Amino acid sequence: MITGAVKNKVDDIWQRMWEGGITNPLEVISQLTYLMFMKSLDDRQLEAEQMAQLTGAPLANPVFPDTPEGQRLRWHNFKNEPAEQMFATVSQQVFPFLKTLHTGNAFADSMEDASFGFNKPKTLERAVAGIDDLLTNIVKDQDDLGDLYEYMLSKLNTAGANGQFRTPKHIRDLMVGLLDPKPGQLIGDPACGTAGFLISAAEWIRRTYGETMSADQWNLFEGDQFAGFDTDQTMVRIAAMNMLLHGVEHPDIRNQDSLSRLNTIRGRFDVILANPPFTGSVDVEDIDDSLKAIVETKQTELLFVALFLRMLKLGGRCACIVPNGVLFRSNAKAYRELRRELVDHQRLEAIIYMPSGVFKPYSGVSTAILVFTKTDAPNSTDKVWLYNMEHDGYTLDDKRDEDPTHNDIPDILARWKNLDAEDARERTEQSFMVTRDDIAANDYDFSFNKYVKVEYERKEYPPTSQLMAELRELNAKFADGLNTLDAMLTKDGE
């Protein structure tokens, strides 16, 4: 659990960075991430050296060479140097060393084109001191490290920039709870951003199944179980560090345009969790033919859903966020055809309609969660569960303050575990089942309002003559009041 002391320390470091001229929130995160990686490399080697001394065994594969030049690169040596000397050491020696470091670690492998962003020795000195205090004296274990980094990433939203890279954690956790990812399953996010969905999946598996996992399952967990791709190399580095700090050392995190022909993955994943880009289009010539076979379009929100189907194994499941236009747009053939594909040739399981404030303050777009299973077989969809989420535990204004008394998420998860009972729900309620035939009869429109039953209540009003009499009485009182006020003002004027 993140504490007030940790938050205050991070806020102080963040403020020092801004004062030093590093004002882009994403750049602040990047530079602090590099420092955290420098310290983690040294800490690990210090632990290995202590173990080697205790056992008398030789030190295996040290990161830092046992030479004066190699030892100068270590955190515990340069952290106490004067500001000017530290700046020269880190910028001219340590950082270039990290860029050539290939340890099989996803973060190290992503450093090749990283840029050193500190331009003032004093700013670097303060950041190093702050990170050292935070990671040495305040944050003590792996869970705290993960929470620390999540808090740092949350400041991207607070700063009002690049918020599109993060899906709120409680929404991610909801989607993971719907799919229940398990040990041994391969989990992917083709538009991973900061790897939030992969983190939530890893936490779910560790918390739910950790005590019963085999050695092979733990080995997979620490590496190939999780894969994420993003077109922004900076986000790839942040995602890799996020995974590392959450105990996943060797995930498959790559800088890759998932929609392009360079992505050749087919039928690999058991689970896909994603919040892909909502808007935009891509060059038709660059779209893989396998995606065109599912949906002929340039719109990224449609292409990504088609991509999820291609990347899933048969029987693999997906929970993804889509803008509401995907649910009901009928003026473009591709939207309807994608909806028909999900219903007629896959197994559409649920549509959860989210309130428009979920992504505030940086977007007011209305969205929904689609849950489906890849079957590539006709008539796989029998019934689809619809849930109209009205509250998510936070206010729906730009502040997004916690509001635990208004939260539908626990109800969603509880009902999801007992879908048989949803058959008895009336269509006047917040959730209910609809059949495949219902959807087909509505021309594959997924709008909630197409299926909800609105009950009109007859209300009796007084006769018009009574209402007019009441209005005349009110008007007379108003006129009397004006006359009284006028008399008072006339008297005072005398």
N, C-alpha and C positions, 0 to 999 in steps of 0.2 A: 504494500500500500504506500503510495506517495504521500510524504508528510509535508507539513508546512515548512519545515527547515529545508527540505530538498527544493521545494518550489521557490522559496526565497533565494536560495543560492543560485538556482538556474536563472531567476529573474535578474539577479545582480550581475551575473556573467553576461547575460544578454544585453543589459544596459551598458556595460563596459564596452561591448563590441560596437554598439550603436554610437557611443561617444567617440570611439576610435575610427568611425567612418564606414563601418560595415553595416549597412542599413537594410539591405535586402534580406528578408527573413530566411529565404532558402540558402543564401550564401552564409548567413550566420550558422545555420544548422550544418552546412557542409564543412565549414572550417572547424567547428567544435567536434564534429565527427572525426576529422583527421587527427585532432589532438587525443580524443578518446582511444583511437586505434593505436597511436604511438604509445600511450601508456599501457594499453592492454598487452601489446607485444612485449614490453619490458617486464611487466608483472608476470607473464607466463614464463619468460626465461628465468626470472628470479626464482620462481617456484621449482622449475626444472633443475636449476643449479643447486638449490637446497636439497632436493631429493637425491641428486647425484652425490652430494657430499655425505648424506646419511647412508646411502647404500654402497658407496665406493664404485658405482658404475660410471662409465664415461657419459658425458653429456651428449645426447643424440640430437642431431640436426638443429644446432643453435641458430637463431635468426640473426643475432649480432655476432660478427667475428670476434675472436679473442685477440684483438690487436688494439693498440691505442686509438686508431682511427675508428674501428668498429665500436669500441666502448663509448666513444664520444657521442654516438648516435642514440644512446639509451636515455630514456626519460629521467631516471633517477640521477643521472649525471648532468644533463643540460638544464634541468628545472631550476637549479640554484644559481645558474650563471647570471651575471648582470644583464640587463635588458638588451643592450646593444650586442653583446656577445651571443646571448641566446638567440636573438633574431638571426644573426649570421649563421649560427650552427644549424638551426631548424630550416631556414630558407635555402641554404646552400648545400647542406649535407643530409640532414634527416629526411626532408621532403623528397629530394631527388632519389634517395635510397628507397623510400616507400614505393615510388613509382615504378621501380624495377623489381619489386619484390613479388614473386609468384610462389605462393605457398600452398596453392590448392584451395585457399580460403576465398570465398566469393568476393569479399570486400577488397582484399589485396589484389585480386585479379582485375578489379575494376578501376584501379588507381592510375593506370597508364597515362590518361589524358587529364588528370586532376590538376587544378591550379591553386597555388598558394596565394591566399587572399589577404593576409595581414600586410599592411603597409607601414605600420608604426611599431617600433620595438616595445613601447610601453603597453600597447594594446595586447600584443602577444604575451608579454610577461604576466599581465593581469589574467588573461584567459588561461594560461598554463597553471597559475596559482589557484584559480578557481576550480578548474577541472581536477587538479591534484587533491585539493581539500574535499571536493565532492565525492570522488571515487575512493579516496583513502580513509576518510574520517566519517563520512555521513552514510554513503551507500555501501551496504555490507554483503548482499547476496545477489544471486542471479535474478530473482524475481524483482528486487528493487532496481537493478540495472535496467530491466525491461520497462518497468514503470517510469523510470527516469527519462528514458528515451521517448516513450509515448508522450510524456508531458512536454518535452522539448518540441516534438512534432505538433502537438496541439497548438503551439504558439504560432505556427504557420497560419492557422485559422484566425487566431486572435489578432494577428497582424493584418489580416484582411488581404493576404496575397497567397496565391498558389493553393488556396483551400481545396481546389478541385482534386488535389492529389490524395485527400484523406476522406474516407467515409467515416462518419461518427462511429466510435467503438461500439456503442450499444446496438447500432443497426448491424454492424458486422457480426457481433455476437448472436444476434437474433438469427441471421441467415445461417451461421454455423450450426446453431441449435436445430434449425429446420432440417439440415442435411445429416447431422451427426457423423462427421468424418471419423474413421476408425484406424487403428494401427495397421500398417501394411498397405493402406490405400495411397495412391499417388494423387497429389492435390496440386492444382494449378490455378494461376491467375494471369491471363494473357495481357492485362493492362494493370500491372501491380502497383504502380505508384510507390508508396512507402512500404509496401508489403503488409498492410494492415490485415487483409483477409487471411494471409498465410500465417501471420502471428496469432490471430484469433483461432484459427484451426489448430495450430500447434498447442496453444494453451488448452483448448478443449480436449485434445487427445491426451495430453499429459495429466490433466485434472480428472478426466473420466475413466481412462484406461491405463494410466501409468503404473499402477500397482500390479497389473497382470501382464504387462508387456514382456515379450521374450527378448533375448539379447539381439537377435536378428532384427526385430521390430525397432529396438532402440537405435541400432546402427542405421537403419533406413531413416528413422526420424531425424537423426543428426545430419542427414545429407540429402539424398535423392528423393525423399518423400515430397519435398516442396519445390515448386518451380514457379518463377515469375518473370515476366518480360515487360519491358517498358522502352519507349522510344527516346527517353531522356536519360543520358548517361549519369547525370547528377542524381536523378531519382534512383537509378540502379545502385549507386554507391550507398545512398541512404537506406534503401531497402535491404541491401546486404548487411549493413551494420545493424539494422533493426533486428534481422534474423539472428545475427551473431549474439547480440545482447539478450536475446530470448532463448539462447541455448541451442540454436540450430546453426552448426558451424559450416556446413558445406552444401547449402541449397543451390539449386540451379537458377541463379538470378542473372539475367542477360539483357544487354542492350539490343533490342530487336523490335522491328515493326511486325507485330503479330499478324496483320492483315496482308502483308506482302507475300510475294512468291518465295521469299527466303525462308519463311516459316513453313516447314514441311511436315510438321507434327500431325499425325492422324491416329486416332484411336488409342491414345496413351493414358489419359487420366480417368480415375475413378470419380473424382470430385472436381468441379470448377466453381469457384466463388469469385465474383467480379462486379465492379461498377465501371463499365467501360465509358469512353467519351460519348457524351450525349449528342453532340452536334458535329457537323463537318462532313466532308466527303473526301474520297481518295481518287487518284488517277485510275481510270478503268483499266488501263493497260497493266497496272501493277497488281490488280486484284487476282488472286489465284482462281483458276477455273473451278476448283472444287467448291468455292464459296458461291460463285455465280450459278452453279448447278442447284444450289439451295434457294438463293434469292438473287435476282438480277437487279442490282442497285449500286449506287455509289455512297449511300448513306451509312456512316460508320455505326450508328446505333443498331442497324439491321445486320450489317456485315459481322459485327461481333457476336451476335446471337447465333448466326450461321456458323461462325468459327468455333463457338463452344460445342456445337453439335459435331463438327468434324474432329475436334480434339478429344472428345469423350470416347471411352470404350463403350461397347454395347452394354447397357445396364448402368452406365455411369450417370451421375446426377449433377445438376447445375442449379445454383441459386444466383440470380443476377438482377441488377437494378436496371430498369429501362425508363426512359421518359414516357409520359402518358400518351404521347402521340403514337407510340408503337402499339398501344392497345386499341386505338379506335380509328386512326386515319384511314380513310377509304378512297380519297382522291388519287392516291398513288398505289398502283397495283402491287408493288413490292411489299408494302406493309400488310396488306390482306393476305398475300401468299405466304409470308412468314408465319402469321398467326395460324393459317390453315395447316402449314407444315407441322407446327407444334401440336395441333389437335388431332390431325388425321394420320400422321406418320410417326409421331413420337408420343410420349405420355406426359401431357401437361397435368401437373398435380395441384398447383395452387397459384393464385394471384393475390398478393397482399397490396392494397392500395394505401400509399403513405400520404400524410398531409404535406402540403406544399412547403411548410416551414422547416422541414427536416434538414435541408442543406443551407439554411440561412446562417450567416448574413451574406454569404457570397453567391447564393443562387436561390431564387424562389421557385424553381421549376417543380412541377408536380411529377411524382415518380411512383413506380410500383416495383415490387419484387416478383419475379417469375421463378417458379420452381418446376423443373421438368426432368424427366429421365429419357435418355437416348434409347430408342428401341428399333428404329428403322423398320417398323412394322405397322401395317394398317390397323385401325380400330384399337390402338393401345390405350387411348384415352377413354375412360368410362365416365367418371365424374371429376369435376374441378371444384376445389374449395376456394371460395371468395371471402376475403376479410377486409372490411373497411376500417383501417386504422385511423382513429381520430386524434390520438395523443401518443407521444413516445417517451414521456417522462421528463420532457423539457418544454419550456415555453416556446411558442412557434413564432416569436418575433426575432428581431436581429440579435437580441441579447442571448437568447437560448439558455436561460437560467434553469437550474434543476427544478422540476415540478413533479415530485414522486407521487403525488395524489392523483395525477392524471397520466396514466401510463397503461397502454393496451398491450404492451409486449408480453408481460407474464400471462395474460389471457390468451394471446396468440399461441404461445408455446404449449400451454395447458390443453387447449383445444386441438392443436396439431397432434398431440399424443393420443387423442381419443376421437378420431375423425368419424368413426361410426355414429357417434352421437350427433354429429352435425347434420345427418340426414333428416333428423326430426325438426331441425330449425326452420322457422318460417322465413320467407324472403323479406319480411319487414324488419328482421334483426340485423345485427352488425356483421354476422357471418352466416354462410349457408352454402349448400352444395348446388351446383348446376350440372346438367348432363351434357354429354357431347352433342346430343341432338338439339338441346337448347341453344348451344353456341352456333351450331350450323344453321339453325333457323334464323338466327340473328346475323347471318352473313359473316360469321367469325369476328364479330365485334366484341372486344373484351371489356368494354366500359361497365363499371359497376351499376350505373343507372339503367342499363339495359335489362338487368335481371332483378333489381330490388323492387319490391312491391310497396308503393306509397299508399298509405291509408289516409283518407281525408275525413276529418272530424267535422260534423255539422255543428255550426255555432249559431245560436239564436240571438238576434239583436232586438232591442225595443222598437216599437213602431216609429215611423218617420215623424209623426206628429209629436210624439214624446221627445224625440231628439231635438226637434225644432224648438219646442218649448224650453228645454234645458239651455239651448244656445241663446235664446232671447233673455232668459234669466241671467246667464253669465254676462251677456252684453250690457244689461241694465246695471249690474253690479260694477262693471268696468267703467261705465259712464258716470255713475255716482262717485266712484273713486277719483276720476279725473276732475269732476266738479269740486270735490272737497280739496284736492291738491291745489286747484286754481285759486280757490278762495283763500287758502293759507298763504300762497305766494303773493296775492294781491294785498292782503293784510300786512305782511312783512314789508312790502314795498312802501306802504304808507309810513 
